[in-house]
Amino acid sequence: MAIFMIPLLVGLMSAVALADPPSNDVFTGATPVTIGFKEIRDTSQATTDSDDAQLNATCGAPATDASVWYVLQGSDQNVVVDVSSTYSAGVLVGVGSEGNLQPVTCGFGTVTFFAAAGTTYYILAIDDQFDGGGNGGSLEIAFLEVPPPPTLNINLDRFGTVDAKTGVATISGTFTCSNGNSVEAFVEASQNVGRFTITGSGSFFNNIKRPCDGSPHPWSADVVPQNGKFAGGKSLTMTFSFACGPFQCTSGFLEQTVQLRGSPM
C-alpha cells in the first residue's frame, strides 16, 4: 500500500502547487463590472506582472502581489471601489491601453473617482503588503455609487449666556442634518465693550450622540474671549459649520446678533 500512496501524495501536492490563477489575473482577462457588482474571490494564486508595475509606477504601492483586474464603462457618476479583505488590499484605477495606462486614483482599502461616460476604466485590486507579507487570500470587492452629500441646516438661539467671572460666552442653537456621520461648528464672536471690541472663538463637534437623522438636535459652544471679557449685551456671532459623510462634506455659514445675558458670579 505504501508504494502506491507515495506517488499519490506527490501527485496531490503537485496539483495544489500548480493550481490555476484567477481568470482575471492579467489585464486581458479583466472582469467586466457595473455599479452594484460585488464578489468574493480567492486571490492566493494570483500573480503580478509588468502591467501591474506600469500602473503602480506613479502610485507607489509597496507591492502589487496577488493582483486581479476589473473593467468598468463610465456613465457620468461617482464610483466607490471597496476592497474589504482578509489581507491588506489596495486599489489602482487607470485609463488608456495595456502597458500605457494613466492613473486616475489609487489608495488603500477604498477609493472614489468620477467615471465619465464614454471612458473605460481599468481597476487593479492588489495585495499591497502593508501588513508585512502574504500573497492575497479572500478578496471582497464592491463597486458602489457614492452616496449623496450631507445636508445641513444650523440655527443660533437669540439669547446666549456669559460668565461674569471668566467672560466666557456660551452660544447655542440647533442643527438638522442628513446623510452625514459628523457635524462640526466653529463660532467667532465680537462685542463692543466700552471703547474696546472683544473677540473670541469656540467650537462644537458631534459624531455619535446626535446623529444626522433629519431631526433637529441642540448644540452649544463656549466662546473664549481673546482680549478681555465678554459682558451682558449684544454680540455679533458668526458660525461656520460642516457636516461630513463617508466621502463628502457640506459647509454652511450663519451670521447673527445674539443677546448675551450675564450669569451670577
ABEGO torsion letter per residue (X at the ends): XAAAAAAAAAAAAAAAAABBBBAAABAAABBBBBBGBBBBBBAAABBBBAAAAAAAAAAGBABABGBBBBBBBBAGBBBBBBBBBABBBBBBBBBEBBGABBBABBEBGBBBBBBBBGBBBBBBBBBAGAAGEEBEEBBBBBBBBBBBBBBBBBBBBABBBBBAAAGBBBBBEBBBBBGBABBBBBBBBBBBBEABBBBBBBBBBBAAABBBAGBBBBBBBBBBBAAEBBBBEBBBBBBBBBBBBAABBBBBBBBBBBBBBBBBX
